[in-house]
Amino acid sequence: MSTPMERADEMARLVIAAAQQENACAVTSGLVDTVMRLHADTEQGKANAVSVRRLIRARAAAAGVRVVLTDDERYWAIREQLHHMDGDQVHALRDSIADGGELDTRGHDRVLVDAISVRLSNRLSPPRLHDAEPVSVSLWHVPEPDCVGSIPECAEYPGVAEALDVLRAAEVPVATIPGRKMLYREWHSPQGPQGALIRPHAGRTLEVAWFIDGAYDEGGMRSRDTRTVRAARNQALDDVANAFRGAGWTVWRVESSNTATRRGLRVDVTPPAEEEPTPVVSEEEARALVAEFGIGEGDLDEAVYDAANEDGADEYNGGAHPELSDDDAYEEVHDAADARASSVNNQGATAQVQFLAEFCRSVEGLRSLLGDLTSPPVAVESPALS
């Protein structure tokens, strides 16, 4: 069992280490609170916060960290950051806070507001700011942006952006998830999310839920309120399903089987299958070219390897495999090109001609290449090439 001083000593060490590694060598109140919360279930996490801060301050100079804990320290640290911003940037910060109104917590931060006011006044900057190097972490909380139609971790999921476009085109409302923290009673009210929210399900399938007053189902509702909400959600999910059907998506209705009246839960949707690109030459046309140019076994092997590696060179020059070194990335793309060429060559002359057609990107370019690689074409009937 450690003593109170030993617990505070270990916690101070952890906070300073976190500042050095992740917080640009700045110890802020937020960092101290975060580290202590992370270790709340450990022995050192039970340390007295006042003792921890006192030890951090005593060791700051030796550890090469800056302490920004009191309002005065935070005020001057913010002044240093503002001093290194031009006037337009400071005005933009002030306007951003003003636009947020009562919902923007920065407007209630008196230290930040006072620092901005002084920075934009006509007062001369004190000498202590001239050579000061500001910390590179923000000393004020920037509100998270609102999420429209999907939560941030799902926004880049395949199909989500396209699904939102379908809903907007059909003028179906989408839910806005506020970035700021909201009380439970505020969230579950007319000020809470309203409309469709999209989230991944499985594979290419997406779920579309419908929020009414911050809730996507009837859980916790009084029974006398469910009839109106159920009818509204059913109608809204019908509109969602119709919008996706009209856009060619596959739609499944997910409904409860435990209620006497119809109760829609959500709509699952899958985007239409991507169309296969039309080949430059069809298999029939490729066979005709093989006959026309008298292509025999092995005649195109080297050309296929060259074409595959030229594509590999373009891929390498485009920055493929940024996680690898230049030499390893070069070997990776060209090894893959050799494997692709070997696979094509093993399929015979028809597959080789089709592969070279994709490389040439036109029938005219393909015929020119085949003419250079083989003997002059013989007179045989062949289907017209487009």
C-alpha positions as CSV (number, residue, x, y, z in Angstrom):
1,M,0.0,0.0,0.0
2,S,1.6,3.3,-1.1
3,T,1.5,6.5,0.9
4,P,-0.4,9.6,-0.3
5,M,2.9,11.3,-1.3
6,E,4.0,8.2,-3.3
7,R,0.7,8.2,-5.2
8,A,1.0,11.9,-6.0
9,D,4.6,11.5,-7.0
10,E,3.7,8.7,-9.5
11,M,0.8,10.6,-10.9
12,A,2.9,13.7,-11.4
13,R,5.4,11.6,-13.3
14,L,2.7,10.2,-15.6
15,V,1.3,13.6,-16.3
16,I,4.7,15.1,-17.2
17,A,5.4,12.1,-19.4
18,A,2.1,12.6,-21.2
19,A,2.9,16.3,-21.7
20,Q,6.3,15.5,-23.2
21,Q,5.0,12.8,-25.5
22,E,1.5,14.1,-26.6
23,N,0.9,17.7,-25.5
24,A,3.8,19.7,-26.9
25,C,5.5,19.8,-23.4
26,A,2.6,21.8,-21.9
27,V,0.8,20.7,-18.8
28,T,-2.7,22.0,-18.8
29,S,-5.7,21.5,-16.5
30,G,-7.3,19.4,-19.1
31,L,-4.3,17.1,-19.4
32,V,-4.0,16.6,-15.6
33,D,-7.7,15.7,-15.4
34,T,-7.5,13.4,-18.4
35,V,-4.5,11.4,-17.1
36,M,-6.0,11.1,-13.7
37,R,-9.3,9.8,-15.2
38,L,-7.4,7.3,-17.2
39,H,-5.7,5.9,-14.0
40,A,-8.8,6.3,-11.8
41,D,-8.9,2.6,-11.1
42,T,-5.2,2.3,-10.1
43,E,-3.4,3.1,-6.9
44,Q,-1.8,6.3,-8.2
45,G,-5.2,7.4,-9.6
46,K,-6.3,8.0,-6.1
47,A,-3.7,10.7,-5.5
48,N,-4.7,14.1,-4.2
49,A,-5.1,16.5,-7.2
50,V,-3.7,19.5,-5.4
51,S,-0.6,17.5,-4.4
52,V,-0.1,16.3,-8.0
53,R,-0.2,19.8,-9.4
54,R,2.2,21.1,-6.7
55,L,4.7,18.4,-7.6
56,I,4.3,19.0,-11.3
57,R,5.1,22.7,-10.8
58,A,8.2,21.9,-8.8
59,R,9.5,19.5,-11.5
60,A,8.5,21.5,-14.6
61,A,11.8,23.3,-15.2
62,A,13.9,20.1,-14.9
63,A,11.5,18.2,-17.1
64,G,11.4,20.9,-19.8
65,V,7.6,21.3,-19.7
66,R,5.5,24.4,-19.3
67,V,2.8,24.6,-16.7
68,V,-0.5,26.3,-17.7
69,L,-2.8,25.7,-14.7
70,T,-3.9,29.0,-13.2
71,D,-6.1,31.5,-15.0
72,D,-3.2,34.0,-15.1
73,E,-0.9,31.4,-16.7
74,R,-3.6,30.5,-19.2
75,Y,-4.3,34.1,-20.0
76,W,-0.7,34.9,-20.9
77,A,-0.3,31.6,-22.8
78,I,-3.4,32.5,-24.9
79,R,-2.0,36.1,-25.4
80,E,1.2,34.5,-26.8
81,Q,-0.8,32.4,-29.3
82,L,-2.9,35.4,-30.3
83,H,0.2,37.5,-30.6
84,H,1.5,35.2,-33.3
85,M,-1.8,35.3,-35.2
86,D,-2.5,38.1,-37.7
87,G,-5.4,40.5,-37.2
88,D,-7.6,38.6,-39.7
89,Q,-7.2,35.4,-37.9
90,V,-8.0,36.9,-34.6
91,H,-11.1,38.6,-36.0
92,A,-12.2,35.3,-37.6
93,L,-11.8,33.5,-34.2
94,R,-13.9,36.2,-32.5
95,D,-16.6,36.0,-35.2
96,S,-16.7,32.2,-35.0
97,I,-17.3,32.5,-31.2
98,A,-20.0,35.1,-31.8
99,D,-21.7,33.0,-34.5
100,G,-22.0,30.1,-32.0
101,G,-24.1,32.2,-29.7
102,E,-25.1,30.8,-26.3
103,L,-24.3,27.3,-27.5
104,D,-20.6,27.9,-28.0
105,T,-18.8,27.3,-24.8
106,R,-15.9,29.5,-25.9
107,G,-18.2,32.5,-25.4
108,H,-18.4,31.7,-21.7
109,D,-14.6,31.4,-21.3
110,R,-13.8,34.8,-19.7
111,V,-10.0,34.2,-19.9
112,L,-10.2,33.6,-23.7
113,V,-12.7,36.5,-24.3
114,D,-10.6,38.9,-22.3
115,A,-7.4,37.9,-24.2
116,I,-9.1,38.4,-27.6
117,S,-10.5,41.8,-26.5
118,V,-7.1,43.0,-25.4
119,R,-5.4,41.6,-28.6
120,L,-7.9,43.5,-30.8
121,S,-7.6,46.8,-28.8
122,N,-5.1,49.6,-29.6
123,R,-2.9,48.8,-26.6
124,L,0.8,48.1,-27.2
125,S,1.9,44.6,-26.8
126,P,3.9,44.1,-23.6
127,P,7.6,43.2,-24.1
128,R,7.0,39.7,-22.6
129,L,5.2,38.7,-25.8
130,H,7.7,39.8,-28.3
131,D,10.1,36.9,-28.1
132,A,7.8,34.4,-26.5
133,E,7.3,31.0,-28.3
134,P,3.7,29.9,-27.8
135,V,2.8,26.3,-27.0
136,S,1.5,24.4,-30.1
137,V,-1.6,23.0,-28.4
138,S,-4.9,24.9,-28.4
139,L,-5.6,26.4,-25.0
140,W,-9.4,26.7,-25.6
141,H,-11.9,24.1,-26.5
142,V,-13.1,24.2,-30.1
143,P,-16.6,22.8,-30.4
144,E,-17.0,19.7,-32.5
145,P,-18.9,20.3,-35.8
146,D,-22.4,19.0,-36.1
147,C,-22.8,15.7,-37.9
148,V,-25.4,15.7,-40.7
149,G,-27.0,12.4,-41.7
150,S,-24.3,10.2,-40.2
151,I,-21.9,10.1,-37.2
152,P,-18.2,11.0,-38.0
153,E,-16.8,7.5,-37.9
154,C,-19.3,6.3,-40.5
155,A,-19.2,9.3,-42.8
156,E,-16.4,7.9,-45.0
157,Y,-18.0,4.4,-45.1
158,P,-18.6,3.2,-48.7
159,G,-22.1,4.3,-49.9
160,V,-22.9,6.7,-47.1
161,A,-22.3,9.8,-49.1
162,E,-24.3,8.4,-52.0
163,A,-27.2,7.4,-49.7
164,L,-27.3,11.0,-48.3
165,D,-27.5,12.3,-51.9
166,V,-30.5,10.1,-52.5
167,L,-32.3,11.4,-49.5
168,R,-31.6,15.0,-50.3
169,A,-32.6,14.6,-53.9
170,A,-36.0,13.2,-52.6
171,E,-36.2,16.1,-50.1
172,V,-36.2,13.7,-47.2
173,P,-35.0,15.4,-44.0
174,V,-31.8,14.1,-42.5
175,A,-30.9,14.2,-38.8
176,T,-28.3,16.6,-37.4
177,I,-26.3,15.2,-34.5
178,P,-25.0,18.3,-32.5
179,G,-21.3,18.4,-31.9
180,R,-21.8,20.1,-28.5
181,K,-22.8,18.2,-25.4
182,M,-26.5,18.3,-24.7
183,L,-28.4,17.4,-21.5
184,Y,-30.7,14.3,-21.8
185,R,-33.8,16.4,-21.5
186,E,-32.6,18.8,-24.2
187,W,-31.6,15.9,-26.6
188,H,-35.0,14.2,-26.2
189,S,-37.0,17.2,-27.1
190,P,-37.8,19.1,-30.3
191,Q,-34.3,20.5,-30.1
192,G,-32.8,17.0,-30.5
193,P,-32.0,15.1,-33.8
194,Q,-34.9,14.9,-36.2
195,G,-34.9,12.9,-39.5
196,A,-32.9,10.1,-41.2
197,L,-29.6,8.8,-39.8
198,I,-27.5,6.4,-41.9
199,R,-25.0,3.9,-40.4
200,P,-23.3,0.8,-41.8
201,H,-24.9,-2.6,-41.4
202,A,-23.1,-5.5,-43.2
203,G,-21.1,-5.6,-46.4
204,R,-22.5,-2.9,-48.7
205,T,-25.8,-2.7,-46.8
206,L,-26.7,0.5,-44.8
207,E,-29.2,1.0,-42.1
208,V,-31.5,4.1,-42.2
209,A,-33.1,4.9,-38.8
210,W,-35.6,7.7,-38.2
211,F,-35.2,10.1,-35.3
212,I,-38.1,11.9,-33.7
213,D,-37.3,14.2,-30.8
214,G,-33.8,12.6,-30.4
215,A,-35.1,9.0,-30.3
216,Y,-35.0,6.4,-33.1
217,D,-37.4,4.0,-31.4
218,E,-40.1,3.9,-28.8
219,G,-38.0,2.7,-25.9
220,G,-38.9,4.6,-22.7
221,M,-41.9,6.3,-24.1
222,R,-45.3,6.5,-22.4
223,S,-47.8,4.3,-24.1
224,R,-50.2,7.1,-24.8
225,D,-47.5,8.9,-26.9
226,T,-46.5,5.8,-28.9
227,R,-49.5,5.9,-31.3
228,T,-48.7,9.3,-32.7
229,V,-44.9,8.7,-32.9
230,R,-45.4,5.2,-34.4
231,A,-47.6,6.5,-37.2
232,A,-45.1,9.4,-37.9
233,R,-42.1,7.1,-38.0
234,N,-43.9,4.5,-40.2
235,Q,-44.8,7.2,-42.7
236,A,-41.2,8.7,-42.7
237,L,-39.7,5.2,-43.2
238,D,-42.1,4.7,-46.1
239,D,-40.8,7.9,-47.7
240,V,-37.2,6.7,-47.1
241,A,-37.9,3.4,-48.8
242,N,-39.6,5.0,-51.7
243,A,-36.7,7.4,-52.2
244,F,-34.2,4.6,-52.4
245,R,-36.4,2.4,-54.6
246,G,-36.7,5.3,-57.0
247,A,-32.9,5.6,-57.2
248,G,-32.5,1.9,-58.0
249,W,-31.4,0.7,-54.6
250,T,-32.4,-2.6,-53.0
251,V,-34.7,-2.0,-50.0
252,W,-35.7,-4.1,-47.0
253,R,-38.2,-2.9,-44.4
254,V,-37.4,-4.0,-40.9
255,E,-40.5,-4.0,-38.7
256,S,-41.4,-5.3,-35.3
257,S,-43.4,-8.5,-34.9
258,N,-44.2,-7.9,-31.3
259,T,-46.9,-5.2,-31.7
260,A,-50.5,-5.4,-32.7
261,T,-50.2,-2.4,-35.0
262,R,-47.5,-1.9,-37.6
263,R,-44.2,-0.6,-36.2
264,G,-41.4,0.3,-38.5
265,L,-37.9,0.0,-37.0
266,R,-35.6,1.0,-39.8
267,V,-34.9,0.6,-43.5
268,D,-31.9,-1.4,-44.9
269,V,-30.7,-0.4,-48.3
270,T,-28.0,-1.7,-50.7
271,P,-26.7,0.4,-53.6
272,P,-27.2,-0.9,-57.1
273,A,-24.4,-3.2,-58.4
274,E,-21.6,-1.4,-60.2
275,E,-21.7,-2.0,-63.9
276,E,-18.7,-3.9,-65.4
277,P,-16.7,-1.6,-67.7
278,T,-17.1,-2.5,-71.4
279,P,-13.9,-4.1,-72.7
280,V,-12.1,-2.4,-75.5
281,V,-12.5,-5.7,-77.5
282,S,-14.8,-8.5,-76.8
283,E,-13.6,-12.1,-76.5
284,E,-15.0,-12.8,-80.0
285,E,-13.2,-9.9,-81.5
286,A,-10.0,-10.9,-79.7
287,R,-10.2,-14.4,-81.3
288,A,-10.6,-12.8,-84.7
289,L,-7.5,-10.6,-84.2
290,V,-5.5,-13.7,-83.2
291,A,-6.5,-15.3,-86.4
292,E,-6.0,-12.2,-88.5
293,F,-2.5,-11.5,-87.2
294,G,-1.5,-15.2,-87.1
295,I,-0.6,-15.0,-83.4
296,G,0.9,-18.1,-82.1
297,E,1.8,-19.5,-78.6
298,G,4.3,-17.3,-76.9
299,D,4.2,-14.5,-79.5
300,L,2.8,-11.9,-77.0
301,D,4.3,-13.1,-73.7
302,E,7.0,-10.4,-73.6
303,A,4.6,-7.7,-74.7
304,V,2.2,-8.6,-71.9
305,Y,5.0,-8.4,-69.4
306,D,6.1,-5.0,-70.7
307,A,2.6,-3.6,-70.6
308,A,2.0,-4.9,-67.1
309,N,5.2,-3.4,-65.8
310,E,4.6,-0.1,-67.6
311,D,1.3,0.1,-65.7
312,G,3.2,-0.8,-62.5
313,A,5.6,2.0,-63.2
314,D,2.7,4.5,-63.4
315,E,1.3,3.1,-60.2
316,Y,4.7,3.5,-58.5
317,N,5.1,7.1,-59.8
318,G,1.6,7.8,-58.4
319,G,2.8,7.1,-54.9
320,A,1.7,3.5,-54.4
321,H,2.4,1.9,-51.0
322,P,3.4,5.0,-49.1
323,E,4.0,2.9,-46.0
324,L,7.0,1.3,-47.7
325,S,10.4,2.6,-48.7
326,D,11.0,3.6,-52.3
327,D,12.9,0.4,-53.1
328,D,10.4,-1.8,-51.4
329,A,7.4,0.0,-53.1
330,Y,9.1,-0.4,-56.5
331,E,9.6,-4.1,-55.9
332,E,6.1,-4.5,-54.7
333,V,4.4,-3.0,-57.7
334,H,6.6,-4.7,-60.2
335,D,6.3,-8.1,-58.5
336,A,2.5,-7.7,-58.7
337,A,2.8,-6.7,-62.4
338,D,4.9,-9.8,-63.2
339,A,2.3,-12.0,-61.4
340,R,-0.5,-10.3,-63.3
341,A,1.3,-10.8,-66.6
342,S,2.0,-14.4,-65.9
343,S,-1.7,-15.1,-65.1
344,V,-2.7,-13.5,-68.4
345,N,-0.1,-15.4,-70.4
346,N,-1.3,-18.7,-68.9
347,Q,-4.8,-18.0,-70.3
348,G,-3.7,-18.0,-74.0
349,A,-3.6,-15.7,-76.9
350,T,-7.2,-14.4,-76.7
351,A,-6.7,-13.2,-73.1
352,Q,-3.4,-11.6,-74.1
353,V,-5.0,-9.6,-76.9
354,Q,-7.8,-8.4,-74.5
355,F,-5.2,-7.4,-71.9
356,L,-3.1,-5.5,-74.5
357,A,-6.3,-3.8,-75.7
358,E,-6.9,-2.4,-72.2
359,F,-3.3,-1.2,-72.2
360,C,-3.7,0.5,-75.6
361,R,-7.1,1.9,-74.7
362,S,-8.3,1.8,-78.4
363,V,-8.7,-0.7,-81.2
364,E,-6.5,1.4,-83.4
365,G,-3.6,1.4,-80.9
366,L,-4.0,-2.4,-80.4
367,R,-3.9,-3.1,-84.2
368,S,-0.7,-0.9,-84.5
369,L,0.9,-2.8,-81.6
370,L,0.0,-6.2,-83.0
371,G,1.3,-5.2,-86.4
372,D,4.7,-4.3,-84.8
373,L,4.8,-7.6,-82.8
374,T,3.8,-10.1,-85.5
375,S,3.9,-10.7,-89.2
376,P,1.6,-8.7,-91.5
377,P,-2.1,-9.7,-91.0
378,V,-3.5,-12.4,-93.3
379,A,-6.7,-11.8,-95.3
380,V,-9.4,-13.5,-93.2
381,E,-13.0,-12.5,-92.5
382,S,-13.5,-11.0,-89.1
383,P,-16.3,-9.3,-87.3
384,A,-16.2,-5.5,-87.6
385,L,-14.5,-3.8,-84.7
386,S,-15.8,-0.7,-83.2
